Amino acid sequence: MANSNLLQTNITPLQQMISSCSGALLTSVFVTPLDVVKTRLQAQQKTSKRCFLYCNGFVEEFCCGVHAVGPSSYWQRSGQLTGTLDAFAKITRTEGVRSLWSGLPPTLVMAVPGTVAYYTMYDQILYSMKAQCQWSKQPLWLPAVAGGFARVFAATLVSPIELVRTKMQSQKISYNEISVAIRNQISNQGLRSMWQGLGPTVLRDVPFSCIYWFHYELLKEHFNQRDPTFWFSFTAGAISGSIAALMTVPFDVIKTHRQIELGEASTHSRSHSTSTYNLMKTLYQSNGYKSLFAGIVPRLTKVAPGCAIMISSYEYGKQFFHNYNATKSTNLSFSCLEKL
């Protein structure tokens, strides 16, 4: 990925996984509050037209005869969220500071296998193709292709967990209530419905991944950073992530709208399910182009540091294990020579 072929061959897959896991843990803890705010800003667009099974404390009082599940669910009018800072203030005041980390457990559960699969697959695809084709210079399209394929695999793997996480972030909901929602979802729509939102997720994440890795590798080549330093990776990751996030916000909005329907009552049946294009068209007709970019500020605020922390941690981890393996190999060689 970010280092030379020599560095790649000196690192075991397990060491790659450890490097990616450490970055995933740091990133998840740091960006979850921003993810919660982004999800709430996107989710509230549905409240003027839809009935929610659960209440997050900010939706209008449209009950439509549907009763909330669990004693902790209640309807409360608190007004619209007008922006990122306003959302932070209202969520904290109404639900407490801890609610900003809603969905952190499933985020952590999702981050570990998802990140391991994504980064390991990216590395393996990238260097396998380079080894087979034996290019003297890496083509710029190669990281985009490797990142796209790796993202499809990772997104499919963790889609059910992300479905649960998005539901928990969109509304203030207990673990008992989310269990009821999952059972209702599977009972009413089948097991495949747990991959609801995978299409928009892939439409969002694959272009994001392609754009991200293209710009990251481009920056590395432009600044001659074959084995990038920690701070270069941090800066390049933030820049590349911001560009990719900005270009894929509409798909993130659609994904959120699809996934917050988890466990809702049958007030809207399968026949009401619409395509990504139709959902975009409906949002645009209802609220204009701004509705397709809802949550753009917290998304950019989340993605830029998230990508910076993740890639720099991953690069640092790989460099650490590369040096560790090199030192171990040198010591082993000296030991063998002494025995001779």
MARNU-646216 format. One record per residue (C-alpha): y, x negated, z negated; residue number from 1. Coordinates in steps of 0.2 Angstrom, whole numbers. Layout:
<drenros>
((Y,X,Z),NUM)
...
</drenros>
This chain:
<drenros>
((0,0,0),1)
((14,-10,-7),2)
((7,-27,-7),3)
((-1,-39,4),4)
((-19,-38,10),5)
((-24,-53,-1),6)
((-17,-43,-16),7)
((-27,-28,-11),8)
((-44,-37,-9),9)
((-41,-45,-27),10)
((-40,-28,-35),11)
((-54,-17,-40),12)
((-54,2,-37),13)
((-55,5,-56),14)
((-39,-6,-58),15)
((-30,4,-45),16)
((-35,20,-54),17)
((-28,13,-71),18)
((-12,8,-62),19)
((-9,25,-55),20)
((-14,34,-71),21)
((-1,24,-81),22)
((12,29,-69),23)
((7,47,-68),24)
((8,49,-87),25)
((25,42,-89),26)
((31,52,-74),27)
((24,68,-80),28)
((32,67,-97),29)
((49,63,-90),30)
((51,75,-76),31)
((42,91,-83),32)
((59,98,-90),33)
((67,96,-73),34)
((52,104,-65),35)
((53,119,-77),36)
((71,122,-73),37)
((68,120,-54),38)
((54,133,-56),39)
((64,145,-66),40)
((79,144,-53),41)
((67,148,-39),42)
((57,161,-48),43)
((72,172,-53),44)
((75,176,-34),45)
((60,188,-36),46)
((66,198,-51),47)
((78,209,-41),48)
((63,216,-31),49)
((47,213,-40),50)
((38,218,-56),51)
((31,204,-67),52)
((16,206,-78),53)
((24,193,-91),54)
((42,191,-96),55)
((50,174,-97),56)
((66,180,-106),57)
((77,180,-91),58)
((71,193,-79),59)
((79,210,-77),60)
((70,225,-86),61)
((60,231,-71),62)
((44,236,-80),63)
((37,248,-67),64)
((24,254,-79),65)
((16,237,-81),66)
((13,232,-99),67)
((14,214,-104),68)
((-2,206,-110),69)
((-2,198,-128),70)
((10,200,-143),71)
((21,186,-138),72)
((26,194,-121),73)
((42,204,-122),74)
((56,210,-110),75)
((73,202,-114),76)
((89,202,-104),77)
((98,186,-104),78)
((107,185,-87),79)
((105,175,-72),80)
((103,156,-72),81)
((118,150,-62),82)
((113,132,-61),83)
((104,117,-68),84)
((114,114,-83),85)
((115,133,-86),86)
((96,134,-85),87)
((94,120,-97),88)
((106,128,-110),89)
((99,146,-108),90)
((80,141,-109),91)
((83,130,-124),92)
((94,143,-133),93)
((82,157,-130),94)
((65,149,-130),95)
((67,133,-139),96)
((67,114,-134),97)
((48,114,-133),98)
((49,127,-119),99)
((56,113,-107),100)
((39,105,-108),101)
((30,121,-103),102)
((15,117,-93),103)
((14,99,-98),104)
((-5,99,-103),105)
((-10,106,-86),106)
((3,94,-78),107)
((-6,79,-87),108)
((-23,86,-82),109)
((-17,88,-64),110)
((-8,71,-64),111)
((-23,60,-68),112)
((-35,66,-55),113)
((-22,70,-42),114)
((-13,54,-43),115)
((-28,43,-44),116)
((-35,52,-28),117)
((-18,51,-19),118)
((-14,33,-22),119)
((-32,26,-21),120)
((-35,36,-5),121)
((-18,30,2),122)
((-22,12,-1),123)
((-40,14,6),124)
((-35,23,22),125)
((-20,11,25),126)
((-30,-5,23),127)
((-46,1,31),128)
((-36,6,47),129)
((-26,-11,46),130)
((-43,-20,45),131)
((-51,-11,59),132)
((-37,-12,71),133)
((-32,-30,66),134)
((-13,-27,70),135)
((-2,-43,69),136)
((12,-31,62),137)
((9,-15,53),138)
((16,0,64),139)
((28,11,54),140)
((18,27,58),141)
((3,20,49),142)
((10,23,31),143)
((15,41,36),144)
((-3,45,43),145)
((-11,37,28),146)
((0,46,16),147)
((-3,63,25),148)
((-22,62,24),149)
((-21,56,6),150)
((-10,71,1),151)
((-21,84,9),152)
((-36,78,-1),153)
((-26,77,-17),154)
((-17,93,-15),155)
((-34,103,-12),156)
((-42,94,-27),157)
((-28,100,-40),158)
((-22,116,-32),159)
((-30,128,-45),160)
((-22,117,-59),161)
((-5,117,-51),162)
((-7,136,-49),163)
((-9,138,-68),164)
((5,125,-72),165)
((18,134,-60),166)
((14,151,-69),167)
((16,143,-86),168)
((33,135,-81),169)
((40,151,-72),170)
((38,162,-88),171)
((36,159,-107),172)
((18,163,-108),173)
((4,158,-121),174)
((-13,150,-117),175)
((-21,167,-121),176)
((-11,176,-109),177)
((-14,163,-95),178)
((-32,165,-98),179)
((-31,183,-96),180)
((-21,180,-80),181)
((-34,169,-73),182)
((-48,181,-76),183)
((-38,195,-68),184)
((-34,184,-53),185)
((-52,180,-50),186)
((-59,197,-54),187)
((-46,206,-42),188)
((-45,193,-28),189)
((-60,182,-30),190)
((-62,163,-34),191)
((-53,158,-18),192)
((-37,165,-24),193)
((-36,151,-36),194)
((-31,141,-21),195)
((-16,153,-18),196)
((-1,143,-13),197)
((-11,129,-6),198)
((-5,132,12),199)
((14,131,7),200)
((9,116,-5),201)
((1,107,10),202)
((16,111,21),203)
((28,104,8),204)
((18,89,2),205)
((11,82,18),206)
((28,81,26),207)
((35,74,10),208)
((21,61,9),209)
((24,56,27),210)
((42,55,25),211)
((41,46,8),212)
((29,32,14),213)
((38,29,30),214)
((54,26,22),215)
((47,16,8),216)
((38,4,20),217)
((53,3,31),218)
((64,-2,16),219)
((51,-15,12),220)
((51,-22,29),221)
((69,-22,31),222)
((72,-32,15),223)
((57,-43,18),224)
((48,-37,2),225)
((30,-40,6),226)
((26,-41,-13),227)
((40,-30,-20),228)
((48,-34,-37),229)
((48,-20,-50),230)
((67,-16,-47),231)
((65,-15,-28),232)
((51,-3,-30),233)
((60,7,-42),234)
((76,8,-31),235)
((66,10,-14),236)
((55,24,-22),237)
((70,34,-28),238)
((79,33,-11),239)
((63,37,-1),240)
((58,51,-13),241)
((76,59,-12),242)
((75,59,7),243)
((58,67,7),244)
((63,80,-6),245)
((78,86,2),246)
((69,89,19),247)
((55,99,11),248)
((64,110,-2),249)
((61,126,8),250)
((42,124,7),251)
((44,120,-12),252)
((53,137,-14),253)
((39,147,-4),254)
((25,138,-14),255)
((33,143,-31),256)
((35,161,-25),257)
((17,162,-20),258)
((10,154,-36),259)
((20,163,-49),260)
((11,179,-44),261)
((-5,173,-53),262)
((-11,187,-64),263)
((1,200,-59),264)
((-4,218,-59),265)
((-10,226,-43),266)
((7,233,-39),267)
((7,223,-23),268)
((-10,222,-15),269)
((-17,209,-3),270)
((-10,219,11),271)
((7,214,5),272)
((3,196,7),273)
((14,188,20),274)
((14,171,29),275)
((25,157,25),276)
((36,161,40),277)
((38,179,34),278)
((42,174,16),279)
((56,162,23),280)
((63,175,34),281)
((63,188,20),282)
((72,176,8),283)
((85,171,21),284)
((88,189,26),285)
((90,194,7),286)
((100,180,0),287)
((105,168,15),288)
((100,150,18),289)
((104,146,0),290)
((89,155,-6),291)
((78,142,4),292)
((86,128,-6),293)
((85,136,-23),294)
((82,123,-36),295)
((87,109,-25),296)
((97,99,-38),297)
((83,99,-52),298)
((71,95,-38),299)
((81,80,-32),300)
((85,75,-50),301)
((66,76,-54),302)
((59,68,-38),303)
((71,53,-37),304)
((67,46,-54),305)
((49,52,-53),306)
((45,43,-37),307)
((54,28,-44),308)
((44,27,-60),309)
((28,31,-52),310)
((29,18,-38),311)
((36,4,-48),312)
((23,7,-62),313)
((10,7,-49),314)
((16,-9,-41),315)
((18,-17,-57),316)
((1,-12,-63),317)
((-7,-19,-47),318)
((3,-35,-48),319)
((-3,-37,-66),320)
((-21,-35,-61),321)
((-19,-46,-46),322)
((-13,-60,-58),323)
((-26,-56,-71),324)
((-40,-57,-58),325)
((-33,-73,-51),326)
((-32,-82,-68),327)
((-50,-76,-72),328)
((-56,-83,-55),329)
((-47,-99,-58),330)
((-54,-101,-76),331)
((-72,-97,-69),332)
((-70,-110,-56),333)
((-65,-123,-69),334)
((-79,-118,-80),335)
((-92,-120,-66),336)
((-85,-137,-61),337)
((-86,-143,-79),338)
((-104,-138,-80),339)
((-107,-148,-64),340)
</drenros>
